[in-house]
Amino acid sequence: MEEWNFPVEYDENYLPPADSRYWFPRRETMPAAERDKAILGRLQQVCQYAWDTSPFYRRKWEEANFHPSQLKSLEDFETRVPVIKKTDLRESQAAHPPFGDYVCVPDSEIFHVHGTSGTTGRPTAFGIGRADWRAIANAHARIMWGMGIRTGDLVCVAAVFSLYMGSWGALAGAERLRAKAFPFGAGAPGMSARLVQWLDTMKPAAFYGTPSYAIHLAEVAREEKLNPRDFGLKCLFFSGEPGASVPGVKDRIEEAYGAKVYDCGSMAEMSPFMNVAGTEQSNDGMLCWQDIIYTEVCDPANMRRVPYGQRGTPVYTHLERTSQPMIRLLSGDLTLWTNDENPCGRTYPRLPQGIFGRIDDMFTIRGENIYPSEIDAALNQMSGYGGEHRIVITRESAMDELLLRVEPSESVHAAGAAALETFRAEASHRVQTVLGVRAKVELVAPNSIARTDFKARRVIDDREVFRALNQQLQSSA
């Protein structure tokens, strides 16, 4: 296996031949069973390393009666090694600031600091070692090569440059690939209008951001009298939210830009986060690049791997990180995996529908489990859809109700009341067919729903308001 060692050390001067489909042909196409044997050996090294250097893992594993010497098979790893959760990481950092007692390198080795924003609780700090940063860059370059991006291509990184790992990881990969890095960023007022002008001038080969921002950017381009197809993009690759594997969303972006769309990305904690990613020939869903990060799709009830063809939650393990390695980190996402032959020839398992979303993003209406990405797909497949919507979960009498506020396109809106009613009825029918749940559809004016330069947040749950008011009424009665 090419450059297979721990701690990892890549040849920074290596580049495959320009006409090669693969960065590392052996690692990417070897028989899966043979790769699994190598992964087991690596897991034994990683677990012993964590036991020796991390009080966090030693404590967790002692509580679970696990020692690295017991690891004799992948089944041992699955059944003996407990999962860790984001709450475990936050608690560790609260007790051992700033990076927690799962950081396994001296403080002098920390090279990059990133993290979560902390909008839903204590932020999580990522302390990434210098060697790990180079490993991330090499892994991302390899995966971007699989998308067809080549040395010398201009790669526009149009995501917020802040604590957010996505933009920095994409930039590191582009630089290692010897591409022309074009880190434009996003988020500042007026930035999108400037960006479309730059895209029209620079004609980049590749674009990185979020799916919702790409859709918004295409609208801005048209407002600026520009055609997104004239930007000359050959591919757009996305992370941060579901969408790039959702047929309606993916098709809409590909149609707007005349370019291929690739889904990628697991979790910021797992950087190199592109460890699940599509390829040029296998761009429906994402491959699990198992020799970079070992991925299991598990039953949330018992954390045992589910058979191929079934749904579960991804559980990830670093095979290269030495600073803050994640070993069986529970994602909390939902996906389905398969192990069929891949068109690109790589012998990795595949997530054919990408990541559906977070399990805790799922909501239940009258007994039916619903994911926002399913509604996104249904609406984006409608020709008269204007580009944005909001999902409002409310309560009338004793029943939960689903209300969709949907923008029709400018042309539908201009066509008058009859066209609007036809669109509204079609949207209601389509969503009910997909979800099995009746949804009320309220049409709002085009461009009346705020767009985003980052991750779209489309669900509004006001059942809590109902419950709070109801409790107040009951207590005052």
C-alpha positions in Angstrom: 0.0 0.0 0.0 1.4 3.4 -1.0 2.8 5.4 1.9 1.0 3.3 4.5 2.6 4.0 7.8 1.9 5.3 11.3 2.5 8.0 12.3 1.8 9.0 8.7 4.4 10.7 6.6 3.6 11.5 3.0 6.0 12.4 0.2 5.0 16.1 -0.4 6.5 16.0 -3.8 4.5 13.1 -5.1 1.9 13.6 -7.8 0.4 10.8 -9.9 0.5 11.0 -13.7 -2.1 13.5 -15.0 -4.0 10.8 -16.9 -4.3 8.5 -13.8 -7.7 8.0 -12.4 -6.2 7.2 -9.0 -3.8 9.0 -6.7 -2.8 5.7 -5.0 -3.9 2.9 -7.4 -3.1 0.1 -5.0 -4.8 1.5 -1.9 -7.9 2.6 -3.8 -8.5 -0.6 -5.8 -7.2 -3.4 -3.7 -9.6 -6.2 -2.6 -11.7 -5.0 0.3 -10.8 -8.0 2.5 -7.1 -7.3 2.0 -7.6 -3.7 2.9 -9.6 -4.7 6.0 -6.5 -6.7 7.2 -4.4 -3.6 6.9 -7.0 -1.5 8.6 -7.1 -3.9 11.5 -3.3 -3.6 11.9 -3.6 0.2 11.8 -6.5 0.2 14.4 -4.2 -1.9 16.7 -1.5 0.8 16.4 -4.0 3.7 16.8 -5.6 2.2 19.9 -2.2 1.5 21.5 -1.1 5.0 20.7 -4.2 6.5 22.3 -3.9 4.2 25.4 -0.3 5.4 25.9 -0.9 9.1 25.3 -4.5 9.9 26.2 -5.9 9.8 29.7 -9.4 10.3 28.1 -9.2 7.1 26.1 -7.5 5.1 28.9 -10.3 6.1 31.3 -13.1 5.4 28.8 -11.7 2.0 27.9 -11.0 1.0 31.4 -14.6 1.7 32.2 -15.6 -0.6 29.3 -13.0 -3.3 30.3 -11.2 -2.9 27.0 -7.4 -2.9 26.4 -5.8 -2.6 23.0 -4.2 -6.0 23.4 -7.7 -7.5 23.1 -8.2 -6.2 19.6 -7.8 -9.2 17.3 -10.5 -8.6 14.7 -12.7 -5.8 13.3 -15.5 -7.5 15.1 -13.6 -7.0 18.4 -13.3 -3.3 17.5 -17.0 -3.1 16.9 -18.1 -4.9 20.0 -15.4 -4.0 22.6 -14.5 -0.4 21.8 -17.2 2.0 23.1 -18.4 4.9 21.0 -17.6 8.4 22.1 -20.0 11.3 21.7 -19.6 15.1 21.2 -20.8 15.6 24.8 -17.8 13.5 25.9 -15.5 15.8 24.0 -17.1 18.9 25.5 -16.9 17.5 29.0 -13.2 16.7 28.5 -12.4 20.2 27.3 -14.4 21.7 30.2 -12.3 19.7 32.7 -9.0 20.0 30.8 -9.0 23.3 28.7 -8.5 24.1 26.0 -8.2 20.9 24.0 -9.3 18.2 26.5 -7.3 15.2 27.7 -7.8 13.4 24.4 -5.1 15.6 22.8 -2.2 13.3 22.3 0.7 15.6 21.2 2.6 18.3 23.2 1.1 21.8 23.0 4.2 22.9 21.0 3.0 20.6 18.2 -0.3 22.4 17.7 -0.3 24.1 14.3 -3.9 25.1 13.6 -6.8 25.9 16.0 -10.3 25.5 14.7 -13.6 24.5 16.3 -17.3 24.8 16.5 -19.1 28.1 17.0 -20.7 27.1 20.3 -24.1 28.4 19.2 -25.8 25.4 20.9 -23.5 25.0 23.9 -19.8 25.1 24.8 -17.7 25.4 21.7 -15.4 22.5 20.9 -11.7 23.4 20.2 -9.8 21.5 17.6 -6.0 21.5 18.2 -4.5 20.1 15.0 -0.8 19.1 15.0 1.6 20.2 12.3 2.0 16.7 10.9 -1.7 16.1 11.0 -2.3 19.3 9.0 0.0 17.9 6.3 -1.9 14.6 6.4 -5.2 16.4 6.0 -3.8 18.3 3.0 -2.6 15.1 1.4 -5.8 13.2 2.0 -7.9 16.0 0.6 -5.7 16.4 -2.5 -6.0 12.7 -3.1 -9.8 12.9 -2.9 -10.1 16.0 -5.0 -8.0 14.3 -7.6 -10.6 11.5 -7.6 -13.2 14.2 -8.5 -11.2 15.1 -11.6 -9.5 18.2 -10.2 -5.9 18.4 -11.4 -2.7 20.3 -10.8 -2.9 23.8 -12.2 -6.7 23.9 -12.1 -8.2 27.1 -10.4 -10.2 26.1 -7.3 -12.5 28.7 -5.8 -13.1 28.2 -2.1 -16.4 30.1 -1.4 -17.0 29.3 2.2 -16.6 31.3 5.4 -13.0 31.5 6.6 -13.4 31.3 10.3 -13.4 28.5 12.9 -15.2 26.5 10.3 -13.0 23.6 9.1 -14.6 23.2 5.6 -13.0 26.2 3.9 -9.6 25.6 5.4 -9.6 21.9 4.6 -10.6 22.5 1.0 -7.9 25.2 0.7 -5.2 22.9 2.1 -6.2 20.2 -0.4 -6.1 22.6 -3.3 -2.6 23.8 -2.3 -1.2 20.3 -1.9 -2.7 19.4 -5.3 -0.6 22.2 -6.7 -3.8 23.8 -8.0 -4.3 27.5 -8.2 -6.0 28.4 -4.9 -8.7 31.0 -5.1 -9.9 31.5 -1.5 -12.7 34.0 -2.0 -14.7 33.3 1.2 -18.3 34.3 1.7 -20.6 35.9 4.3 -19.8 39.7 4.1 -22.6 42.0 2.7 -22.2 42.3 -1.1 -19.7 39.5 -1.3 -21.9 37.3 -3.6 -22.3 40.0 -6.2 -18.6 40.5 -6.2 -18.0 36.8 -6.4 -20.0 36.2 -9.5 -18.1 38.9 -11.3 -14.8 37.3 -10.2 -16.1 33.8 -11.3 -17.0 35.3 -14.7 -13.5 36.8 -15.0 -11.4 34.0 -13.6 -13.2 30.9 -15.1 -12.2 28.5 -12.3 -12.3 24.8 -12.9 -13.7 23.9 -9.4 -15.9 25.5 -6.8 -16.3 24.6 -3.1 -19.1 25.7 -0.8 -22.5 24.6 0.4 -25.3 23.5 -1.9 -27.6 26.2 -0.7 -25.0 28.9 -1.3 -24.4 27.6 -4.8 -28.1 27.9 -5.6 -28.2 31.4 -4.1 -25.1 32.4 -6.1 -26.7 31.3 -9.3 -29.7 33.6 -8.5 -27.3 36.5 -7.8 -25.5 35.8 -11.1 -28.7 36.1 -13.0 -29.6 39.3 -11.2 -26.2 40.6 -12.3 -27.1 39.7 -15.9 -24.6 36.8 -15.9 -25.1 33.2 -16.9 -23.5 30.7 -14.3 -22.7 28.4 -17.2 -20.3 31.0 -18.6 -18.1 30.6 -15.5 -16.6 27.5 -17.1 -16.8 25.3 -14.0 -16.2 21.6 -14.6 -17.2 20.6 -11.0 -18.6 21.9 -7.7 -18.0 20.0 -4.5 -19.9 20.6 -1.3 -20.0 19.8 2.4 -21.7 21.2 5.4 -25.3 20.2 4.7 -27.4 17.6 2.8 -28.1 18.6 -0.8 -25.3 17.5 -3.1 -26.7 13.9 -3.0 -30.4 14.9 -3.1 -31.5 14.4 -6.7 -33.6 17.5 -7.0 -31.0 19.8 -5.5 -28.1 18.2 -7.3 -29.8 18.3 -10.6 -30.7 21.9 -10.2 -27.1 22.9 -9.5 -25.8 20.9 -12.3 -28.3 22.4 -14.7 -27.5 26.0 -13.4 -23.7 25.7 -13.8 -23.4 23.0 -16.6 -21.0 21.2 -14.3 -20.7 18.0 -12.2 -21.7 18.1 -8.5 -19.8 16.1 -5.9 -20.9 15.5 -2.3 -18.3 15.2 0.4 -17.9 15.6 4.1 -18.5 13.9 7.4 -17.8 15.9 10.5 -15.4 18.8 11.3 -14.0 16.7 14.2 -13.1 14.0 11.7 -10.9 16.2 9.4 -9.8 15.2 6.8 -13.6 15.6 6.6 -13.7 14.6 2.9 -13.3 11.0 4.0 -16.7 10.4 2.5 -16.8 11.8 -1.0 -17.9 11.2 -4.5 -15.6 10.6 -7.5 -15.6 11.7 -11.1 -17.1 8.3 -12.2 -19.0 7.6 -9.0 -20.7 10.9 -8.2 -24.0 9.5 -7.0 -23.6 9.6 -3.3 -20.2 9.2 -1.5 -17.6 6.6 -1.2 -16.2 5.7 2.3 -12.4 6.2 1.9 -11.8 3.5 4.5 -8.0 3.7 4.5 -8.1 7.4 5.6 -10.9 7.2 8.2 -12.5 3.8 9.0 -16.3 4.2 8.7 -18.9 1.9 10.3 -22.6 2.4 9.7 -24.2 1.3 13.0 -27.6 0.6 14.6 -28.1 3.6 16.9 -29.5 1.2 19.5 -26.5 -1.0 20.0 -23.7 0.5 17.9 -23.2 -2.7 15.9 -22.7 -2.5 12.2 -25.8 -2.8 10.1 -25.7 -5.0 7.0 -25.1 -3.4 3.7 -28.3 -2.1 2.2 -29.6 -0.9 5.5 -29.8 2.5 7.3 -27.8 3.5 10.3 -25.6 6.2 11.8 -22.0 6.6 10.8 -19.3 5.9 13.4 -15.8 7.2 12.4 -12.3 6.4 13.5 -9.1 8.3 12.5 -6.4 6.1 11.0 -3.9 8.9 10.5 -4.5 11.6 13.2 -2.1 11.8 16.1 -3.5 15.0 17.7 -7.0 14.6 19.1 -7.6 11.3 17.3 -11.3 10.3 17.2 -11.8 6.6 17.8 -15.4 5.4 17.2 -16.9 8.9 17.2 -20.7 8.7 16.9 -21.8 11.1 14.2 -25.6 11.3 15.0 -26.3 11.4 11.3 -28.4 9.0 9.3 -27.3 7.2 6.1 -27.6 4.0 4.1 -24.6 2.1 2.9 -23.9 -0.4 0.1 -21.0 -2.5 -1.0 -21.7 -2.8 -4.7 -19.2 -2.4 -7.6 -18.3 1.3 -8.0 -18.1 2.8 -11.6 -14.7 4.4 -10.7 -13.2 1.0 -9.8 -12.5 1.9 -6.2 -13.3 -0.9 -3.8 -14.8 1.2 -1.0 -18.3 0.9 0.5 -20.7 3.6 -0.7 -23.3 5.9 0.7 -25.5 6.1 -2.5 -27.8 8.8 -1.1 -25.2 10.6 0.9 -25.9 11.8 4.4 -29.7 12.2 4.9 -29.2 14.6 7.8 -28.8 14.4 11.5 -31.0 12.0 13.4 -32.0 14.8 15.8 -33.1 16.9 12.7 -35.7 14.3 12.0 -39.2 15.2 13.1 -42.3 13.1 13.5 -45.7 14.2 12.2 -48.6 11.9 13.0 -46.3 8.9 13.4 -44.3 9.4 10.2 -40.5 10.1 10.5 -39.6 13.0 8.2 -36.2 14.4 7.1 -35.9 18.0 5.8 -33.8 16.7 2.9 -36.8 14.7 1.6 -38.8 17.9 1.3 -35.9 19.7 -0.3 -35.8 16.9 -3.0 -39.5 17.0 -3.7 -39.6 20.8 -4.1 -36.4 21.1 -6.1 -37.8 18.7 -8.7 -40.6 21.1 -9.5 -40.0 23.4 -12.5 -41.9 26.3 -10.9 -40.0 26.2 -7.5 -38.5 29.6 -6.7 -35.5 28.4 -4.7 -36.4 28.7 -1.0 -38.9 27.4 1.5 -39.5 27.0 5.2 -40.8 24.0 7.1 -43.1 25.0 9.9 -44.2 22.3 12.4 -47.2 23.5 14.3 -50.3 22.3 16.2 -53.9 22.7 15.5 -56.2 21.2 18.2 -54.6 17.9 19.2 -52.8 17.1 15.9 -49.4 18.2 14.7 -49.5 19.9 11.3 -46.9 20.4 8.6 -46.9 23.8 6.9 -44.6 24.7 4.0 -44.0 28.3 3.1 -42.8 28.0 -0.5 -41.5 30.6 -3.0 -42.8 30.0 -6.5 -40.6 31.2 -9.4 -40.9 34.7 -10.8 -42.6 33.4 -13.9 -45.2 31.4 -11.9 -45.9 34.4 -9.7 -46.3 36.7 -12.7 -48.7 34.3 -14.4 -51.4 35.1 -11.9 -53.8 33.4 -9.5 -54.6 30.3 -11.6 -50.9 29.4 -12.1 -50.2 30.0 -8.4 -53.0 27.7 -7.4 -51.8 25.0 -9.8 -48.3 25.2 -8.4 -49.6 25.2 -4.8 -51.7 22.1 -5.4 -48.8 20.3 -7.2 -46.4 21.1 -4.3 -48.9 19.8 -1.8 -49.5 16.6 -3.8 -45.8 16.0 -4.4 -44.8 16.4 -0.8 -47.7 14.2 0.4 -46.6 11.5 -2.1 -43.0 11.6 -0.9 -43.7 11.8 2.8 -47.0 10.0 3.3 -48.2 13.0 5.3 -50.5 15.8 4.3 -48.8 19.2 4.2 -50.4 22.6 3.9 -48.6 24.8 1.4 -48.5 28.6 1.7 -47.1 30.5 -1.2 -45.0 33.6 -0.4 -43.5 36.2 -2.8 -40.4 35.3 -4.7 -37.2 36.3 -2.9 -39.1 37.0 0.3 -37.2 34.3 2.3 -33.7 35.2 3.3 -30.9 33.4 1.5 -27.8 32.2 3.2 -24.1 32.3 2.5 -23.6 29.2 4.7 -25.7 26.3 5.9 -29.4 26.6 5.3 -31.7 26.3 8.3 -35.2 25.7 7.1 -37.1 24.0 9.9 -39.2 26.1 12.4 -40.8 24.0 15.1 -43.4 26.0 17.0 -44.9 23.0 18.8 -42.8 24.0 21.8 -44.6 27.4 21.8 -48.0 25.5 21.8 -46.9 23.3 24.6 -45.7 26.2 26.7 -48.9 28.2 26.2 -51.0 25.1 26.9 -49.1 24.5 30.2 -49.7 28.1 31.2 -53.4 27.8 30.5 -53.6 24.6 32.5 -51.7 26.0 35.4 -53.9 29.1 35.6 -57.2 27.2 35.4 
